[in-house]
Amino acid sequence: MSDDGLTIVLFGAVGDLAERKLLPALWHALRSGALPGGWRLVGTARSEVSDDEFRATARDALDGEVDGLDDDTWSRFAERLTYHSADLVDEDGHDLAEAVMDVEPDDRTPRLYFLSVPPPTFAPVTRRLADIGLLDRARVIFEKPYGLDLASFDELEAVVDDVLDPAHVFRLDHFLGKQSVQELYDLRRASPVLEELWRRDSIERIELDVPETLGVGDRAGFYDDTGALRDVVSTHLLQVAAVVAMDLPASDDDLPAARAAALEAIEVLGPHDVVYGQYDGYLDVDGVEDGSTTETFAAATVRFGGDRWAGVRFHLRHAKCMAASHQRLTITFSAPAARRLEGAGIALNDDRLVIELDEPDTVPVDDGDDRAASAHERLILAALAGDHRWFPSAAALRRVWQLIDPVLREQPPVDRYEPGTWGPERAERLVAPYRWSV
């Protein structure tokens, strides 16, 4: 990348995602030389904080997420950070426009916006950016979820279509940026034996499981409006399921279309395909509405049409306050297929291919090229390069909302479960005659 300037505007700059993922991702990108020499970051949110306070917040975030933070790189990072309080939903935004232009060396500086804000604000913020002339030379990353249901997706997409070039729109789902997910695609391409067996005749079932031992913590306000189905199952897990189920595309550039086609093949979910639960104590968390029926546990059985996957069930689960935490894809092969794969040098665990999707909590900075970039770092750099391969397309996301819309309109019963357990008994019956892997 050249030494030309770049302005990154981070909406939600003092929020949880920015502190845990985005600021560390940008720091690593700076340290690895992946950002242009003249880059600047303008953080913005409704909170009134000074530049120095924002830098202190960023330093605290890096101290918590990065091993071996050195003062020299921190100084080079901090000098590029500024902050401007703004509310583009209720204000005209011209002060933010001035703050952005003040850090730019000239009127040709490219811009990257990262919207880490509640989904209902995506459309008004995007419209306001267009109204005040800030979408010139800009690419925009939208954090998930992109909408909250089919109707809100269509409303948001109408605004985005109206004011942005499709080539400049990046709808992010960070599970698609995980190294393990991308390596699964590479493994399928590299192994003719695996790809031959990658179908219903050889695979009995597929499980995508993301339990967490933690509760909702300080994300209760967001979580109570979103729930486990929207937050993880219909976003991360369906996107990974599409990587598993898709036909291999003719080229890497066709990846988004291949994933969208896989999602089109899924049968629409109904309330009978989903189990909801809520852990005891959730209603006592600050920020949760009295009597809330928001699910903290969601499990779903997903079925595909077509010759490749007909009859194979995909079991998806995510929940808070469970007995263990992991992010795991488990593919169970028939015994004959497992023997062929082991003969081809692909290691299995009791006829199962188990892929851990987790990323490390902290990443060492002293191991040079051996360091694996985080999913957010990969995707931010991909957006800067104009690379859409690992971003969901609008068609893919619209299909996801179509798939779960009946469940959102007719909510299943919400069963109670004790923290530290594996959730409602009904979830075991959902996958019978199989059982969850743990």
N, C-alpha and C positions, 0 to 999 in steps of 0.2 A: 504494500500500500504506500502511496506517495506521502510526502510531508504536507500536502494541502490541508486546509482547515476542515473541521467537521464540528457541527454543533449538535450535541445530544441533549434533548429536553426530556427529562424524566418526570412524568406525572405520578404523584403518589410517592415522592422522593423520601419522605420520612415514615413510610409505612413498613409493615413487616416484610413483604416480599423484597422491597428495595434493600433493606438492611441485611436480609439473610442470603439473597441470591444475586441481585442486580449490581449493587456496588462492588461486591467481591468479584463478580464476573468482569466488570470493567477494569478493576485493578489488575486482574490477571492478564487481560487483553493488553493493557498498557505495558506491563512487565515483559510480555512476550514480544512486544513490538508490532502487535496486530493493529493498533490504532494509529492514524496519521499523526505526525508531529504536532500539528496545530489544533488538535481536538480540544473542545471545551464542553463541560457539562453544566447545564442549568437545571437545578432541581426545583420542582414546584409542587405545591400542595396548598390546602387551605390554611395550614398552621402558620402562625407568624413566628419565624425564626430568622436570625441573622446569618450571614455567610459563615461567620466563625462558628456559630452553633451548629449549622449544617455540617461543616467540616468535622466538628467534634463528634457528631452523630455518625458520620462516615467512618471516622477512626475507630470508634467503639464497635461498629459493625464489622470492620475488618479484623480487629483484635479477636472477635468472637468466632470468625469464620476462616481465618487464614493462619497457617503456621509460619513462624519466622518472618513476620512483617518487618522490613528494614526501613530505617528512617529516610534514607535517600530516595527510595521509590515512593514512599509515602509523601515526601515533600513535593515530588514531581506530580503526584496524583492530586494532592490537596490544592495546589496552586491553580488547578484547572476547574475547581468546583466553585460555583456560585449558586445562590438560592433566591427565588422570588416567589412570594406568596401570591396565589391567584386562585380564583374560582370562576372557571369558564362556563359554568352552568348559570350563575346568577349575575356575572359581571361581564363587561364588554371585552376585557382581555387586552386592551391596548397597552397597559403597563407591562404585561408579559411580553408583548411584541417588542417593546423598546428594550427590555432586559435581554431578549434573545439577540437582537441586532447589535446591542452594545458589545457583546463578546465576539462578534464576527469580524474578521479582517476585511471582508468586502462583501458585495451583494451577490457573489457567486458561491458562497460557502454552502455545501450540502448540509442537510438537516436530517436527523433521525429522531422521531418521537416514540417514546415507549409509554403506553397508557396502562399503568398499574393502578387502576381506579375501579370503583364498582361498575359492573356492566351497564346499569341504567344510565350512567353518565357518558358512555362511549359516544353515542350519537350527538348529544348537545356539545360535547367538547370538540368533536371532529368538525361539526358545523361551524362552531365559533372560530376554530383555527382557519377555516376557509374564509370566513367573513373578514378576519383581520389580516389576511394576506400571509399567514405563516405556513401555508402548505406549499409554497413555491420551493422547488428543489428538495422536497421532503419525502422521506419514506416513513411509514407509520407501522409500529408493532402494537397489536392489540393483545393484551394478556387474556387468558381464558377465565371464565366462560364468555364466549362471544354471543351475547344475548342470554336470556333466562328461560325462553320458551320459543316456540315456532313463530309466534306473532312478533315478539320483540326482536328476534333475529331478522325477520323480513323488514321491520322498520329501520333497524340499524344498517342493514345491507343497502337499503334504498339511499340512505344518506351517504354512505361510503361510495357507492356507485356514482353518486351525483357530483362528488367533490374530489375524488382521487382516481388517478390512473391505476388500474388493477395491478400493474407491475410494481407499484409502490406500496401495496397493501400486504401485510404479513400478520396472519392470524395465528398466534403462537399457542402451541401445546408442548410444554417442555419435555414430556415423555418421548416425543418424537426426536428430541435432541439428545437423548441418552445414547451413550456409546454402545451399550448392550443391545438396544433396539436396532440401531444402524448396523451393528455387526451381525444381527440375525439375518437381515437382508443380504449382507455380504456372504454369509454362510450358505444361504439358499442358492445364491448365484454360483458359488464356488464348488458346490457338491452336487453333481448330477444324480448320485444315488439318493441323497436326501430329497432333492426336488422331485424325483420320481415317486418317492414314498410320501410326499407332502399332500395327502389327500385322504378321503374318507375310507378307502380300502385298507389303509395302514395305520390310521390314527383313530383312537377310540374316543378321546375327549381332550379338551384344552381348558386350562384353568388360568385365570389372571387374578391374582390375590394380593391386595394391598391393605392389610390390617395395620393399625397403629395402636400402641399402648397409651399414647397421650390422649387427653380430651381436647376440646375445642380451644382451650386457653383464652388468649386475648383476641381471638378471631371470632368471638361469639356473634358480634353484630353482623359480620359477613355471612357466617355459617348458618345462622338462623334463617336468613333469607335465601339460602342456597341449598343446603342439605347434601348428604353423601352422594346421591344419584347424580346431581348436577356437578358437584365439586370434583369428583374423581371417576365415577363409573361411566358416565356418558361422555366424558372428555378424555382423560388419559387412557382408560381401559378400552374403550371402543376404538380409539385411534391405534393402540397397539394391536388389538384384535384385527384391525384392517391390514396391518403389516403382515400378520400371520396368514390371513385368509386370502390376500390378493394374489392374482396371477402375476408372475414376474413380468415387469414392463419391458418393452423393447429397448428403452434407454433410461438412464437415471432421470432425465428431464420429465419422463412420463410417470414418475412415482406418485405425484399428487392425484393424477387421474386414475391410477391403478388402485390406490387406497379408496378413492371415492366410489369406484365401481364395486369394490368389495362391500362397502357399507350399503350400497343400493341392493345388494343381494340378501341382506339381513331381513328377516320377517319382523314386522312392526310388533313392538312389545305391548303386552296388556298387563293389567294388575296381577294376573295369575302367574306371570313370568318373573315377578319381582317380590322380594321379601324386604320389608322395612323393620328397623328396630331403633330404639332410643335407650341410651344407657341411663341407669338410675343415677340421679344427681345432675343431669343435664339442665333440668328446669331451675336449678338453684344457681346456675352460672350467671354472672352479671352480663347483661346484654341480651339474654334470652327472654323472649316474650312469655308472659304468664300463660300456662296451658299450651305452649307450643307443641305442635305435632311434627316438627321437623325431624327427619330421620338422621341419626348418626351412624346407622348401619344400613347398607343397601347391598343386596345380592341379586343377581339376575342370571337367567338362563337365556342365551342368545342362540338362535337357529338361523342357518343360512340356506337359501335355495341354491339350485344349480348342481351340476354333476360333481364338482370337487368336494363339497362339504355337506351335502344332503345327509341328514341323519346324525351328524357329529354335533354334540352340544358344546358350546363355549360357556363356561361358568365364570362369572365375574363377581368379585366381592371387594368392598371397601368398608371400613368401619373405624370408629374411634373407641378408645378404652377397651381394647381387645387384650387377649392373653399374651400376644407377642407382636413385634413389628417386623415386617419385611415387605419387599416388592418383588414378586416372583411370577414368572411365566412357567407353567408346567405342561408339557405335551406328552401324553401317554400313547405309546405306539403298541400295536399288536405284537405278540411274541415273534412271529416270523420277520416282521419289519425291523424289530429291535436287533435281531441277530444280524440282519444284513447291514444295518447301520454300524454296529460294533465291528463287523468285518471290514467296513470302509474307514475305520479309524475314528468314528464319532462316539465319544464317551457318553453313556447313558447311566441312569441310576434306577435300577429295577424297571427297565423298559420305558423309563421316562427321560425326556430331555428337559433339564431344569435350568432356566436362565434367570439369574439374579439381576434385577433391574435397578437395585439401589446404587446410589452414588455415595462416596465418602462424605462425612460431615465436614471435614477439613481437608485441604489439599496442600501438601508440602510445596514450598516454592524453591527448594534447592536441588530438585532432581531434573532440571533442564527439560529436555524433550520428552522425558518419561512421564511428565505430568499429564494426566488426562483432563482435557477441558471439561468444565461443567456443561450441562445441557443448555443453560441460559447463555453461557459464553459462546458456545457453538452457534446458537440460533441468532444471537445479536450480530456476530460476525457474518453469518450467512445473509442476514438482511442487508448489512452494509454492502455485501457483494452482489446483491440482487438475486440471490439463490433461493428459490421457492421449494426446493425438493423435499424438505422436511418440515414444511408448514402445511396445515390442512387447507384445502381449497374451500371456497364458499359453498360449492356443491356438496362437499363432504360434510361440512358443518350443518347445512340445511337438512341433509338426510338424517343426521344424528337427532336433531330436534323432531323430525317427523317420527323417528323410531320411538322416542320416549314420550311424545305428546299425549298419548292415551293414559299413560301412567301419571303424568302431571295433572291431568284433568280428573282422573278417578284414582285417588291415592289409595294404595293398599293399607291394610291395618298396620299400625305401628306397635310392634311387640316390645315389651320391656326386657332389658338384659342387665346382668350385674357387670360392673367394670371388672376387667381381668379375666373374663370368660371368652368363649368363642361365639357369643351372640345368641340370637333366638333359635330355638329348636326347629322352627319352621324352615330355617335356611338349610338344615340337614335334609329335610324332606324334599326341598326344591331340587337337590342334585341327585336324589336316589335313582337308581341303585348304587350310584357312586357315593363317595364321601369326599369332603374337602381334604386336601393333602395334609393339613394340620388341624 
